[in-house]
């Protein structure tokens, strides 16, 4: 029997937990795979939902993965500012067979130098920041460019993971996983993208985000320059 696929998810404070747990649930069913949640220590890590998740490995313990997946969340700027975390992402991403992300996790990949010249997805609210790191933004639930596979915002992580599963194990396996999870979306409202939402709903979401993280985009531009990317979005 071949060695199991090593799947490494970056876990960090203020991660959007569904960015991580959605695709982790899907990818855990790849078969013959080991999935780790990786952080500096094994101490609980607080998510943006208020509850904590336990890492299963530290950076020192895991230096290689077949699949690197970086979720997003309000904590991404702190991650990009952290030399230790970024060094790990860059090193693991340089050797991984698949370099992937969900939501604003693509901005972390970009800051690590892993998306320059690649098409990539991101949450709609920060997709325009991808060119800061030389990436090409794409409005899609899942974006595949060579061995880079990136998902859109939050719930798109499930679509991303099913797409990656099909690429690795075949479409039949991915369909079986989808059925086993009863992933058959039928949302009560048709407002899951800026194009579909009413203007007042869209503005309310933008205002709330601005209140929560008023300097987010300005800080990200400054961090891009620090990481050697002088581009402006």
C-alpha positions in Angstrom: 0.0 0.0 0.0 1.3 3.5 -0.9 2.1 6.0 1.7 -0.9 8.2 2.8 -1.4 11.6 1.3 -0.3 14.2 3.7 -2.8 17.1 3.9 -1.7 20.2 5.9 -4.2 22.9 6.9 -2.7 26.1 8.3 -4.6 26.9 11.5 -4.2 30.4 12.9 -6.0 32.8 15.3 -9.2 34.4 13.9 -9.4 31.9 11.1 -12.9 31.6 9.6 -13.6 28.1 10.9 -15.8 27.0 8.0 -12.9 27.9 5.5 -11.1 25.1 7.3 -13.6 22.7 8.6 -15.7 22.5 5.3 -12.9 21.4 3.1 -11.3 19.3 5.9 -14.5 17.3 6.1 -14.4 16.6 2.4 -10.7 15.9 2.1 -10.7 13.6 5.1 -12.6 11.2 2.8 -10.0 11.1 0.1 -9.0 7.7 1.4 -5.5 6.7 2.4 -4.8 10.3 3.6 -3.6 11.9 6.8 -4.9 15.4 7.6 -3.2 17.7 10.0 -4.1 21.2 11.4 -0.8 23.0 11.8 0.2 25.9 14.0 3.2 27.1 16.1 2.1 25.1 19.2 -0.4 22.5 20.1 -2.4 25.0 22.2 -6.0 25.7 21.3 -6.4 28.3 18.5 -9.4 30.6 18.7 -11.5 30.9 15.5 -13.6 33.9 14.4 -16.7 31.9 15.6 -15.5 32.2 19.2 -14.7 28.6 19.8 -11.2 27.0 19.6 -9.7 24.3 17.5 -6.8 22.1 18.6 -3.8 21.8 16.2 -2.6 18.3 15.5 1.0 19.3 14.6 3.4 22.1 14.9 5.5 23.8 12.2 8.6 22.0 13.6 6.8 18.6 13.3 5.5 19.0 9.8 7.7 20.2 7.1 6.2 18.5 4.0 2.7 18.0 2.7 1.3 16.6 -0.5 -1.6 19.1 -0.2 -1.2 22.5 1.5 -4.4 24.3 2.2 -4.6 27.8 3.7 -8.0 29.1 4.9 -8.9 32.7 5.3 -10.4 35.0 7.9 -9.9 38.2 9.7 -6.6 36.9 11.1 -4.8 36.9 7.7 -3.0 40.2 8.1 -1.4 39.0 11.3 -0.4 35.8 9.5 1.2 37.8 6.7 3.0 40.0 9.2 4.5 36.9 11.0 7.8 35.8 9.5 7.7 32.4 11.1 4.3 31.5 9.7 5.1 32.8 6.3 8.4 30.9 6.1 6.5 27.7 6.8 3.9 28.4 4.2 6.5 29.3 1.6 8.6 26.2 2.4 5.8 23.7 2.4 4.1 25.3 -0.6 7.4 25.1 -2.6 7.4 21.3 -2.3 3.7 20.4 -2.2 2.0 18.6 -5.0 -1.1 20.8 -4.6 -1.0 24.4 -3.3 -4.5 25.4 -2.3 -6.6 27.9 -0.3 -10.1 29.0 0.6 -11.4 32.5 0.8 -8.8 35.1 1.7 -6.3 32.4 2.3 -5.2 33.0 -1.3 -3.8 36.3 0.0 -1.5 34.4 2.4 -0.4 32.2 -0.5 0.2 35.3 -2.6 2.3 37.0 0.2 4.4 33.9 0.4 5.2 34.2 -3.3 3.2 31.2 -4.3 0.6 32.8 -6.6 2.7 35.1 -8.8 1.4 34.7 -12.4 -1.4 32.3 -11.3 -5.1 32.7 -11.6 -6.8 32.6 -8.2 -10.0 32.9 -6.3 -10.8 34.8 -3.1 -13.7 36.2 -1.1 -15.5 38.8 -3.2 -14.7 41.5 -0.6 -11.0 41.2 -1.0 -10.5 39.6 -4.5 -9.2 42.9 -5.9 -6.2 42.6 -3.5 -4.8 39.6 -5.3 -2.9 41.7 -7.9 -0.9 43.1 -5.0 0.9 39.8 -5.0 1.1 39.2 -8.7 -1.9 36.9 -8.8 -4.8 37.2 -11.4 -8.2 37.5 -9.7 -11.0 35.3 -10.9 -14.7 35.5 -9.9 -15.4 31.8 -9.4 -16.3 29.3 -6.7 -13.2 27.3 -7.6 -10.2 28.3 -9.7 -7.7 25.7 -11.0 -4.4 26.9 -12.5 -1.9 24.1 -12.9 -1.3 22.8 -9.3 -2.9 25.8 -7.6 -6.5 25.3 -6.6 -8.2 28.2 -4.8 -11.7 28.6 -3.6 -13.9 31.6 -3.2 -15.5 32.8 0.0 -16.2 30.5 3.0 -18.8 28.0 1.7 -17.0 27.7 -1.6 -14.5 25.6 0.4 -16.7 22.6 0.0 -16.9 23.1 -3.8 -13.2 23.6 -3.9 -12.5 20.4 -1.9 -14.9 18.3 -4.1 -13.1 19.6 -7.2 -9.7 18.7 -5.8 -11.0 15.3 -4.7 -12.1 14.6 -8.3 -8.7 15.7 -9.6 -6.9 13.3 -7.2 -9.3 10.3 -6.9 -11.6 10.7 -9.9 -15.1 12.0 -10.4 -16.9 8.9 -9.2 -15.1 9.1 -5.8 -15.9 12.8 -5.5 -19.5 12.2 -6.3 -19.7 9.5 -3.6 -18.3 11.9 -1.1 -20.8 14.6 -2.1 -23.6 12.2 -1.7 -22.3 10.9 1.7 -22.3 14.4 3.0 -25.7 15.2 1.5 -24.2 18.3 -0.1 -27.3 19.4 -2.0 -27.5 23.2 -1.4 -30.9 24.8 -1.5 -30.4 28.1 0.3 -33.5 30.0 1.6 -32.3 33.2 -0.1 -30.8 33.9 -3.4 -28.3 36.6 -2.2 -25.0 34.7 -1.8 -23.0 37.0 -4.1 -22.7 40.8 -4.5 -24.4 40.4 -7.9 -27.5 38.7 -6.5 -27.8 40.7 -3.2 -30.0 43.7 -2.9 -28.0 47.0 -2.8 -29.0 47.7 0.8 -27.9 44.3 2.0 -24.6 44.6 0.1 -23.9 48.0 1.7 -24.8 46.7 5.1 -22.3 43.9 4.8 -19.6 46.3 3.6 -20.3 48.7 6.5 -20.2 46.0 9.1 -16.8 44.7 7.8 -15.4 48.3 7.7 -16.4 48.6 11.4 -14.8 45.3 12.4 -11.6 45.8 10.5 -11.4 49.5 9.5 -7.7 49.4 8.3 -7.7 45.9 6.8 -7.0 46.9 3.2 -4.6 49.6 4.0 -2.7 47.3 6.3 -2.6 44.6 3.6 -1.1 47.0 1.1 1.6 47.9 3.6 2.3 44.2 4.2 2.5 43.6 0.5 5.2 46.2 0.2 7.0 44.6 3.2 6.9 41.3 1.4 8.5 42.8 -1.7 5.3 43.4 -3.7 5.0 47.1 -4.6 2.0 46.5 -6.8 -1.2 48.4 -6.1 -4.6 46.9 -6.5 
